[in-house]
Amino acid sequence: MATAEIKASAVIIVLLHGVFQSVFCRDVTLPVGPLYRVAGFPVSLRCVVTGYEGPRKQDFEWFLYRDDAGGRQMGVISTRDPGFPYAPFQSRVRNGEVRVERDSDERVRLVIHRLRTEDQGKYECYTPSTDSTYQGNYSGSVTVKVIPDTLQISYSRSLSGQPLPEGAELTLTCSSSIQSEQLTHLSVTFGKRGETGDDTDIISIDKMLGVVPGRPYQRRYDDGDITLEKRNVEGGQDLYVMKMKGVRPEDRGSYYCEAAQWILDPDRSWQRIAQRKLDIGNLTVTQLGDILKVVPSPREEVTLQIGAPLLLTCEVQGLPPQINYGALVQWLVSDGTQSKEVELARMTPSGVVSWGDELSQGRGSLEKVSDGRYSLKLFSSQPADSGQYRCAASFYAPDKSLGPSAAPIYTQRSEPVTVNLRMKDVRVTAVAQLPRGPLLKRGNTITIICNVTVLSPGPVQAQVQWVRSPLPPLVLKRGAPVEAPTGAEVTPEPVATLRHDGVSEIWMNSSEVSVDCVSVRSFRLRVHTARSEDQGLYTCRAEAWGQDPHGGWYDTGAKAESSTVTVYLYSRAEDLLLIPLVVGVVSALFVGILIISTVTCCFMRRLARQRPQK
């Protein structure tokens, strides 16, 4: 029994020893090779150690087995021994061209800042032992192949230093190529160097030939304002063309073109093995607000007679002739008493003209007379056309599609032009009256005559409107009825209108209403089958409408209001006959009830006296 227990304990000890060995088994790993890198550019070799004992921070030593040295080992650099490098590497280690960069206690990278042809060979990473027993692998190796530098980059058009006006198109070109026996890819990037020296990628063609915009330029790329294309050119070098539509003030700065060579390593990761950056030049952007000016003509105040044509011109001065901006031109008008301006007319960059309202459409024209010059014409001015006119011009980048959300590069408004229309001397009077006749009763026709007098030097027509206010309540004062104070102002309600063009407008729906012209200056309102709600205080309002030389009618602004006419509806005779009938019926009922109640009361008393005698 004891022997069996001893054997079992021995087996457990052996198993635990195996597990302990498997847990603490040193392993050194490097990238899978071979790695192809370009002479003259940096190379970085990662070395990681795991499964070790001892201190957490491990030391590393790098060796090189050169291809041209017959496999002889050569010390490159060590993290623990400054005198470790061999002679070919001593000066390079001393000046930092060859160094070890530590990422963590167990992870480092050998960095050769400028790879040489003689650096080709097998690199070994060795980790000195800190383990209690020697187990696992203490070094790893990777082969590095050095290929010649064939990356070329050039430009055919640089920035001349001349400032570009805001909204102009910027075109930059860059040529690049590689000639390598290995399968490598090429990427090209256009970028801008900011005022702080930071580089910002604008747009790239990556190693997989995909177009990739920089993050700050993503929206402009989506809108089609920034493009990049690759063109095949005879001679070996491909031409890359970047176009930026509508440069902005923030686009000023120094521009560059960067080409990079990429290779797919055995671990299936892409590595950049060479790159070159070429300065293209500096861009200066002139803002449109500094060179443009929107000027109206005439600049002074304009005074016209009613019906005369109104002609205003808008001229855009300082517009760069070499750039075909899209211009949206608007004419805005305000009456001088309100700060809000109303759009009268507009012309889009494509020449489409639209008017602010239906009343203005057909009254005038908006035309492009020449480049940068636009004319607004109203064929026959009316009093409502008085006010301040202002021209607004909005500029868009050339070939920019104007969608609903398209924002202009710049918008400028001209100084206002005041337009006054000289009103003719027109006077109007109005008198309202009820025709003589019997008293008005419910069900009769109410007739109100409005006599209008108009004094005008030109052709004129009257427009008449009748309004009604309710009758005020009556109270007795010293035995006589008088109007009771209401305490609030009552707004008259419109009844009907007879316009200057003969069209009638009826506002009341309770009764049948008609209006007509009895004579040249006499107008009649009739309310048929009048009801009690039709009585009230009636007023006649008259307006004078003039006619311009082109036959158009306009409101002269001359108005008059008559005194009020009181309309009271009396009761009809048949209605009055109902009063005695109603009074008689009520009296008879009252007397009958009184008699019945008296008889009943007396009978009950006699009956009450007879009961005790029994």
VEXBADO-721072 format. One line per field, with one value per residue (C-alpha): x, y, z; residue in one letter. Coordinates in Angstrom, 1 decimal, decimal comma. Example, Ala and Ser with C-alpha at 12.3 -4.5 7.8 and 13.67 -1.06 7.14 Angstrom:
! residues 2
xx: c(12,3	13,7) .
yy: c(-4,5	-1,1) .
zz: c(7,8	7,1) .
midren: c(A	S) .
***
This chain:
! residues 614
xx: c(0,0	2,8	4,7	1,6	1,3	5,0	4,6	1,5	3,4	6,3	4,0	2,3	5,8	6,8	3,6	3,9	7,5	6,4	3,7	6,1	8,5	5,8	4,7	8,2	9,7	11,5	10,4	11,9	9,9	10,7	8,7	8,4	10,9	12,3	11,6	12,3	13,3	14,6	18,1	18,3	15,0	14,3	13,8	12,3	12,6	10,5	11,7	9,5	10,5	7,9	7,9	11,0	12,0	13,8	13,4	10,6	12,8	14,8	18,0	18,4	21,4	21,3	23,6	23,9	25,1	26,0	25,5	28,9	30,7	30,4	27,9	30,3	28,5	28,7	27,5	25,1	23,8	23,0	20,7	23,2	26,7	27,6	30,8	28,9	28,7	31,3	33,4	31,0	28,2	30,0	29,7	26,2	25,2	27,0	25,1	21,7	21,4	21,2	19,3	17,0	13,7	11,9	8,2	7,9	10,0	9,8	9,4	11,9	12,6	15,9	15,7	18,1	17,4	19,1	19,4	22,5	23,2	25,7	23,0	21,5	21,6	20,1	19,4	19,4	17,8	19,3	18,1	20,6	19,2	17,7	16,0	16,8	17,2	18,1	15,0	13,2	14,8	16,8	17,1	15,2	16,2	14,8	16,3	16,3	16,8	17,9	16,5	17,5	15,7	13,7	10,9	10,7	8,5	8,3	5,8	5,0	3,0	3,9	2,1	3,5	2,9	0,2	-2,9	-6,0	-9,4	-11,8	-13,9	-11,3	-10,2	-6,9	-5,2	-2,0	-0,1	2,4	4,2	5,6	6,9	8,8	10,9	11,4	11,8	9,7	5,9	5,4	2,5	2,5	0,4	0,3	-1,0	-1,6	-1,5	-1,1	1,2	-0,5	0,8	2,0	3,9	1,5	0,8	-2,8	-3,7	-6,2	-6,7	-4,8	-4,8	-3,8	-1,8	-4,9	-5,8	-8,6	-9,3	-9,2	-10,0	-8,5	-10,9	-11,1	-11,9	-14,5	-17,5	-15,9	-15,0	-18,5	-19,8	-17,5	-15,4	-12,1	-11,1	-8,0	-7,3	-4,5	-3,4	-1,1	1,6	4,2	7,7	7,0	5,8	2,1	0,5	-1,7	-4,0	-5,8	-8,5	-10,0	-13,1	-13,9	-10,8	-11,6	-9,6	-8,7	-7,0	-4,1	-0,8	2,1	1,1	3,1	2,9	4,0	4,7	5,1	6,2	4,4	5,1	3,1	5,1	4,9	2,7	0,1	0,6	1,3	4,5	5,6	9,2	9,9	8,4	9,3	7,6	7,9	6,9	4,7	4,5	2,5	-1,1	-2,5	-6,3	-7,8	-11,3	-14,0	-15,1	-11,8	-12,1	-15,8	-18,3	-22,1	-23,1	-26,7	-27,6	-28,9	-27,4	-29,4	-33,0	-35,5	-38,9	-41,5	-45,0	-47,6	-47,5	-44,0	-41,5	-39,0	-35,5	-32,7	-29,3	-27,1	-23,4	-20,8	-17,4	-14,0	-15,2	-12,1	-12,7	-10,9	-13,2	-16,8	-18,6	-22,2	-24,0	-27,5	-28,9	-31,8	-33,7	-35,0	-37,4	-38,7	-41,2	-38,8	-40,8	-39,9	-36,5	-37,6	-36,9	-39,0	-37,6	-39,1	-37,3	-34,3	-32,1	-30,3	-26,9	-28,6	-30,6	-34,0	-36,0	-38,7	-40,8	-41,5	-45,3	-47,9	-48,9	-45,4	-45,1	-45,8	-45,3	-41,7	-38,5	-35,1	-32,3	-28,5	-27,3	-23,7	-21,1	-21,7	-24,5	-28,2	-31,3	-34,7	-37,6	-41,1	-43,3	-45,8	-45,0	-47,7	-47,8	-47,0	-43,7	-42,4	-39,6	-35,9	-34,5	-31,3	-29,4	-27,9	-25,4	-24,4	-21,5	-21,0	-17,9	-17,7	-19,6	-21,2	-24,6	-27,0	-29,0	-31,3	-28,5	-25,8	-24,1	-22,6	-19,0	-19,8	-22,9	-22,8	-25,6	-25,6	-26,5	-30,2	-31,9	-35,0	-37,9	-40,6	-43,8	-45,4	-49,1	-51,7	-54,0	-57,1	-59,9	-62,8	-66,1	-68,8	-72,4	-74,7	-78,5	-81,7	-84,3	-87,5	-90,3	-92,4	-90,9	-88,7	-90,0	-88,7	-88,9	-88,5	-85,6	-83,0	-81,7	-78,7	-77,4	-73,7	-73,0	-69,3	-67,6	-64,1	-61,9	-58,9	-56,9	-56,8	-59,1	-60,3	-62,9	-64,5	-64,5	-67,2	-67,5	-70,4	-69,7	-72,2	-71,9	-74,6	-77,1	-76,1	-78,4	-81,0	-81,7	-84,3	-82,9	-85,5	-88,2	-86,5	-84,5	-80,8	-77,8	-76,1	-72,3	-70,7	-67,2	-65,5	-64,9	-66,7	-65,1	-67,5	-68,1	-67,9	-71,2	-70,4	-67,9	-68,3	-64,7	-63,4	-63,5	-67,2	-66,8	-68,9	-67,8	-70,5	-69,4	-72,7	-74,3	-77,4	-79,4	-79,5	-77,4	-76,8	-74,8	-75,0	-74,1	-77,2	-75,3	-71,8	-71,1	-74,1	-73,9	-76,6	-76,6	-79,7	-80,4	-83,3	-85,8	-84,1	-83,9	-83,4	-79,7	-79,4	-80,3	-77,4	-75,3	-74,2	-71,2	-70,0	-66,3	-65,0	-61,5	-60,3	-58,4	-56,5	-55,5	-52,0	-51,1	-50,8	-54,4	-53,4	-55,4	-53,7	-54,9	-54,3	-54,5	-57,4	-60,1	-63,3	-65,9	-69,5	-71,4	-73,4	-76,9	-79,1	-81,3	-84,0	-86,6	-90,1	-92,4	-95,0	-98,8	-99,5	-96,8	-98,6	-102,0	-100,4	-99,9	-103,7	-104,2	-101,3	-102,4	-106,0	-105,0	-102,7	-105,4	-108,1	-105,8	-105,0	-108,7	-109,7	-106,9	-108,0	-111,7	-110,9	-108,5	-111,2	-114,0	-111,8	-110,6	-114,2	-115,5	-112,7	-113,4	-117,2	-116,3	-114,0	-116,8	-119,3	-117,2	-117,2	-121,1	-121,4) .
yy: c(0,0	2,4	1,5	2,4	5,8	6,5	5,6	7,9	10,7	10,3	10,4	13,6	15,2	14,3	15,8	19,0	19,3	18,9	21,5	23,9	23,4	24,0	27,3	28,7	27,9	30,8	31,7	34,4	35,4	37,7	38,5	35,8	36,4	37,1	40,8	43,1	46,6	49,5	50,9	54,4	54,0	52,9	49,3	48,1	44,5	43,5	41,0	39,5	37,2	35,2	32,3	33,5	33,6	36,2	40,0	41,4	43,6	41,5	42,4	41,9	41,5	41,7	39,9	40,1	37,3	39,2	37,5	38,8	37,7	34,0	33,6	35,2	36,6	40,3	42,1	45,0	46,4	45,3	46,7	45,8	46,3	49,6	48,0	45,2	46,6	45,5	48,1	48,5	49,5	51,4	54,8	54,2	53,2	56,2	58,7	57,0	55,7	52,2	51,9	49,7	51,1	49,4	49,0	47,1	44,9	42,0	43,7	45,8	46,9	47,1	50,3	51,1	54,7	54,4	50,9	50,1	47,4	45,7	45,4	42,6	39,2	37,3	39,2	37,3	38,5	36,9	37,2	36,4	33,7	34,7	31,3	28,8	26,1	26,4	25,5	26,8	28,9	32,0	33,6	34,0	35,2	36,8	37,4	40,9	41,5	45,0	46,1	49,3	52,5	53,1	55,4	58,5	61,6	64,9	67,6	69,2	72,2	74,1	76,9	80,2	82,2	84,3	84,5	82,7	84,5	82,7	80,2	79,5	76,0	74,7	72,0	70,2	67,4	64,9	62,1	59,0	55,5	52,5	49,9	46,9	43,2	42,6	43,0	46,3	48,9	52,6	55,2	59,0	61,6	65,3	67,3	70,7	71,9	74,1	77,3	75,2	72,8	69,9	68,0	67,2	64,7	66,1	63,1	59,9	57,0	54,2	51,1	49,2	52,1	53,3	57,1	58,1	61,7	63,1	63,4	67,3	67,1	64,2	66,5	68,4	65,1	63,8	67,0	66,5	69,6	67,6	64,9	62,8	60,8	58,6	59,0	56,7	58,6	57,4	57,3	55,1	57,6	57,8	61,3	62,1	65,1	66,7	69,3	71,5	73,3	76,6	77,3	78,8	81,2	78,4	76,5	78,9	77,2	75,1	72,0	68,8	65,5	62,3	58,9	55,7	52,2	49,2	45,5	42,6	40,7	37,0	37,5	39,1	42,7	45,7	47,6	51,0	50,5	53,8	57,3	60,7	64,1	66,9	70,5	71,9	75,5	78,0	79,0	82,4	83,0	86,4	86,7	88,0	90,5	92,3	92,7	92,7	95,5	95,4	98,9	99,9	102,5	105,1	105,7	108,8	108,9	108,2	110,0	108,9	109,6	106,9	104,6	105,6	102,7	102,0	100,9	99,9	98,4	96,2	96,0	93,6	95,3	93,6	90,1	88,1	87,6	84,3	82,5	81,7	82,1	81,1	84,3	84,4	88,0	89,2	92,4	93,1	95,8	97,3	100,0	102,0	101,5	97,8	96,3	93,1	93,0	91,1	89,4	91,1	89,0	86,7	85,3	82,0	81,2	79,4	82,5	81,4	84,4	84,1	86,6	86,9	86,8	86,3	89,9	91,0	88,4	89,9	93,5	93,7	92,0	91,0	90,6	90,1	93,0	91,9	90,1	91,3	93,7	93,1	95,3	95,3	97,0	97,6	98,5	100,6	101,7	101,8	103,5	100,1	100,1	102,9	101,9	101,1	98,7	96,7	94,3	91,2	89,0	85,5	83,7	80,0	78,0	77,3	74,2	73,9	72,2	74,4	72,1	73,2	73,0	74,6	77,5	80,4	81,3	84,9	87,2	91,0	93,6	97,0	100,2	100,9	103,1	105,0	105,1	107,6	107,8	111,2	110,8	112,8	115,2	113,0	113,9	111,6	112,2	109,8	110,3	107,4	107,7	105,7	106,3	107,9	105,5	103,6	102,3	99,3	96,1	92,6	90,9	94,1	95,0	97,4	99,8	102,1	104,5	105,6	108,8	109,2	112,3	112,0	114,9	113,8	115,2	111,8	108,8	107,4	104,8	104,5	101,3	101,2	99,1	98,9	98,0	97,5	97,9	96,6	98,9	100,1	99,1	101,7	102,8	105,2	108,5	111,0	109,1	109,1	106,3	107,0	104,9	103,0	103,3	100,1	100,7	99,0	100,0	97,9	97,0	97,3	94,1	94,2	93,6	93,9	95,5	96,8	96,9	99,4	96,7	96,0	92,8	92,5	90,7	89,7	89,2	88,5	85,1	85,5	87,3	87,8	90,8	92,5	95,6	97,6	100,9	103,1	105,9	107,0	107,9	106,4	102,9	100,8	98,1	96,0	93,5	91,3	89,8	91,6	90,0	91,6	90,8	93,0	96,2	98,4	101,3	101,2	103,2	103,6	103,6	104,8	104,5	106,1	103,9	105,6	104,3	104,5	105,2	101,5	100,8	99,3	100,2	101,2	102,4	106,2	106,1	108,6	107,4	108,7	107,4	108,5	109,2	106,3	105,5	103,8	100,9	99,8	97,2	97,6	94,7	93,8	94,2	90,5	90,4	93,1	91,2	88,4	90,6	90,9	87,2	86,2	88,6	87,3	83,7	84,4	86,4	83,7	81,1	83,2	83,9	80,2	79,1	81,7	80,6	76,9	77,5	79,6	77,1	74,3	76,1	77,0	73,4	72,1	74,5	73,5	69,9	70,4	72,1	69,3	66,4	67,3	67,6	64,0) .
zz: c(0,0	0,9	-2,3	-4,4	-2,7	-3,3	-7,0	-7,3	-5,7	-8,1	-11,1	-9,8	-9,3	-12,8	-14,2	-12,3	-13,4	-17,0	-16,6	-14,9	-17,8	-20,4	-18,6	-18,2	-21,6	-23,2	-26,7	-29,0	-32,1	-35,0	-38,2	-40,8	-43,6	-46,0	-45,7	-48,7	-47,8	-49,9	-49,6	-48,1	-46,1	-42,5	-41,5	-38,2	-36,9	-34,0	-31,4	-28,6	-25,8	-23,7	-21,2	-19,3	-15,6	-13,7	-14,0	-16,0	-18,1	-20,5	-22,4	-26,2	-28,4	-32,2	-34,7	-38,4	-40,7	-43,9	-47,2	-48,4	-45,3	-45,7	-42,8	-40,3	-37,2	-36,6	-33,5	-34,2	-30,9	-27,4	-24,7	-21,9	-23,4	-25,0	-26,5	-28,2	-31,8	-34,2	-36,1	-39,1	-36,7	-34,0	-35,6	-36,8	-33,2	-31,8	-34,0	-33,6	-37,1	-35,6	-32,3	-30,3	-29,3	-26,4	-26,6	-23,3	-20,9	-23,3	-26,6	-28,6	-32,2	-34,1	-36,1	-38,9	-40,0	-43,4	-44,8	-46,8	-49,4	-47,2	-44,4	-46,3	-44,5	-41,6	-38,4	-35,1	-31,9	-28,8	-25,2	-22,5	-20,1	-16,8	-16,3	-13,5	-16,1	-19,8	-21,8	-24,9	-27,6	-26,7	-30,2	-33,4	-36,9	-40,0	-43,4	-44,8	-48,6	-49,6	-53,0	-54,9	-54,6	-57,8	-56,5	-58,6	-58,1	-60,0	-60,9	-64,2	-62,8	-59,6	-57,9	-59,4	-56,3	-58,0	-55,7	-56,8	-56,3	-54,0	-56,0	-58,7	-59,6	-58,4	-60,4	-59,2	-61,0	-59,8	-61,6	-59,9	-60,8	-59,4	-61,2	-59,0	-59,6	-56,5	-56,6	-55,0	-55,1	-55,3	-53,5	-54,1	-51,8	-52,2	-48,9	-47,4	-44,7	-42,2	-40,5	-37,5	-39,7	-39,4	-42,6	-43,6	-46,3	-48,9	-51,1	-52,0	-54,4	-52,1	-52,7	-53,9	-56,4	-54,2	-53,9	-50,2	-49,1	-46,0	-43,0	-43,1	-46,9	-46,8	-47,3	-50,2	-51,8	-51,4	-53,0	-56,0	-55,2	-54,9	-57,3	-58,0	-61,1	-62,4	-66,1	-67,9	-69,7	-72,1	-70,6	-67,6	-65,0	-64,3	-64,0	-61,0	-61,3	-58,3	-58,9	-56,2	-57,3	-55,6	-53,4	-50,1	-47,9	-45,6	-48,5	-48,4	-47,5	-48,8	-50,9	-51,4	-53,3	-51,5	-53,2	-51,2	-52,2	-50,5	-50,3	-48,9	-46,2	-45,7	-42,7	-45,2	-43,8	-46,0	-45,2	-46,5	-47,6	-49,3	-49,6	-51,0	-50,5	-53,0	-52,3	-55,1	-53,9	-51,8	-52,5	-51,7	-51,9	-52,5	-51,0	-53,3	-50,7	-51,2	-55,0	-55,8	-55,6	-56,4	-57,6	-58,5	-61,2	-60,8	-57,4	-56,5	-55,5	-58,3	-58,6	-61,2	-62,2	-61,7	-64,8	-65,9	-66,4	-63,7	-64,9	-62,4	-63,3	-61,1	-62,0	-60,5	-60,6	-60,1	-61,1	-62,4	-66,1	-66,3	-63,9	-64,9	-61,6	-61,3	-60,3	-58,6	-58,9	-56,8	-56,5	-53,0	-52,0	-48,8	-48,2	-46,0	-42,8	-42,3	-42,0	-43,7	-47,4	-49,9	-53,0	-56,1	-58,8	-59,3	-62,0	-61,5	-62,9	-65,8	-66,7	-65,3	-64,1	-61,4	-59,5	-55,8	-56,2	-58,9	-58,9	-60,0	-62,7	-66,1	-64,8	-65,7	-66,9	-65,5	-68,1	-68,2	-70,4	-70,4	-68,2	-64,7	-65,7	-65,0	-65,6	-63,8	-65,6	-64,4	-67,4	-65,4	-61,9	-59,3	-55,8	-54,2	-56,1	-53,9	-51,5	-51,3	-53,9	-53,4	-55,6	-54,1	-56,0	-54,8	-56,4	-56,8	-57,9	-61,6	-62,8	-59,3	-59,4	-57,4	-55,3	-52,5	-49,9	-52,1	-50,3	-52,2	-52,0	-51,3	-51,3	-51,5	-51,5	-53,1	-51,5	-51,5	-54,2	-53,1	-55,6	-55,1	-57,1	-57,5	-56,6	-58,6	-56,7	-56,1	-53,7	-52,7	-50,8	-49,9	-48,7	-47,6	-47,3	-47,1	-49,8	-48,6	-48,0	-45,4	-42,2	-42,7	-41,2	-40,9	-44,3	-46,3	-48,5	-47,0	-49,6	-48,9	-51,5	-51,6	-53,6	-54,4	-55,7	-57,2	-58,3	-60,4	-63,3	-65,0	-65,5	-62,3	-61,0	-57,6	-55,4	-52,7	-49,7	-47,1	-43,5	-40,6	-36,8	-34,4	-32,9	-29,4	-26,5	-25,3	-21,7	-20,3	-19,0	-17,7	-19,4	-22,8	-24,5	-25,0	-26,2	-23,3	-23,2	-24,4	-23,0	-26,0	-29,5	-32,0	-35,4	-38,3	-40,3	-44,1	-45,9	-49,6	-52,0	-55,5	-56,9	-59,5	-62,2	-61,5	-59,6	-56,5	-53,3	-50,8	-47,2	-45,4	-45,5	-43,3	-45,9	-49,7	-50,6	-53,9	-55,0	-58,3	-59,8	-60,2	-62,0	-62,7	-59,1	-57,3	-55,9	-54,2	-51,5	-51,1	-48,3	-49,3	-46,9	-44,0	-40,6	-37,2	-37,3	-40,4	-38,6	-37,4	-38,3	-42,0	-43,4	-47,0	-47,7	-51,1	-52,7	-55,9	-58,4	-61,2	-64,6	-66,0	-69,7	-70,3	-69,1	-65,8	-62,6	-59,4	-56,0	-55,7	-52,0	-51,9	-49,5	-47,9	-45,4	-45,1	-42,0	-40,5	-41,5	-38,9	-40,0	-37,6	-38,5	-37,0	-36,2	-38,9	-38,3	-38,0	-35,4	-33,4	-33,5	-31,6	-28,6	-27,5	-28,3	-26,1	-23,4	-23,5	-23,3	-20,4	-18,6	-19,1	-17,8	-14,7	-14,0	-14,4	-12,1	-9,5	-9,6	-9,3	-6,4	-4,5	-4,9	-3,8	-0,7	0,4	-0,1	2,0	4,9	5,0	4,9	7,9	10,0	9,3	10,5	14,3	14,4	13,5) .
midren: c(M	A	T	A	E	I	K	A	S	A	V	I	I	V	L	L	H	G	V	F	Q	S	V	F	C	R	D	V	T	L	P	V	G	P	L	Y	R	V	A	G	F	P	V	S	L	R	C	V	V	T	G	Y	E	G	P	R	K	Q	D	F	E	W	F	L	Y	R	D	D	A	G	G	R	Q	M	G	V	I	S	T	R	D	P	G	F	P	Y	A	P	F	Q	S	R	V	R	N	G	E	V	R	V	E	R	D	S	D	E	R	V	R	L	V	I	H	R	L	R	T	E	D	Q	G	K	Y	E	C	Y	T	P	S	T	D	S	T	Y	Q	G	N	Y	S	G	S	V	T	V	K	V	I	P	D	T	L	Q	I	S	Y	S	R	S	L	S	G	Q	P	L	P	E	G	A	E	L	T	L	T	C	S	S	S	I	Q	S	E	Q	L	T	H	L	S	V	T	F	G	K	R	G	E	T	G	D	D	T	D	I	I	S	I	D	K	M	L	G	V	V	P	G	R	P	Y	Q	R	R	Y	D	D	G	D	I	T	L	E	K	R	N	V	E	G	G	Q	D	L	Y	V	M	K	M	K	G	V	R	P	E	D	R	G	S	Y	Y	C	E	A	A	Q	W	I	L	D	P	D	R	S	W	Q	R	I	A	Q	R	K	L	D	I	G	N	L	T	V	T	Q	L	G	D	I	L	K	V	V	P	S	P	R	E	E	V	T	L	Q	I	G	A	P	L	L	L	T	C	E	V	Q	G	L	P	P	Q	I	N	Y	G	A	L	V	Q	W	L	V	S	D	G	T	Q	S	K	E	V	E	L	A	R	M	T	P	S	G	V	V	S	W	G	D	E	L	S	Q	G	R	G	S	L	E	K	V	S	D	G	R	Y	S	L	K	L	F	S	S	Q	P	A	D	S	G	Q	Y	R	C	A	A	S	F	Y	A	P	D	K	S	L	G	P	S	A	A	P	I	Y	T	Q	R	S	E	P	V	T	V	N	L	R	M	K	D	V	R	V	T	A	V	A	Q	L	P	R	G	P	L	L	K	R	G	N	T	I	T	I	I	C	N	V	T	V	L	S	P	G	P	V	Q	A	Q	V	Q	W	V	R	S	P	L	P	P	L	V	L	K	R	G	A	P	V	E	A	P	T	G	A	E	V	T	P	E	P	V	A	T	L	R	H	D	G	V	S	E	I	W	M	N	S	S	E	V	S	V	D	C	V	S	V	R	S	F	R	L	R	V	H	T	A	R	S	E	D	Q	G	L	Y	T	C	R	A	E	A	W	G	Q	D	P	H	G	G	W	Y	D	T	G	A	K	A	E	S	S	T	V	T	V	Y	L	Y	S	R	A	E	D	L	L	L	I	P	L	V	V	G	V	V	S	A	L	F	V	G	I	L	I	I	S	T	V	T	C	C	F	M	R	R	L	A	R	Q	R	P	Q	K) .
***
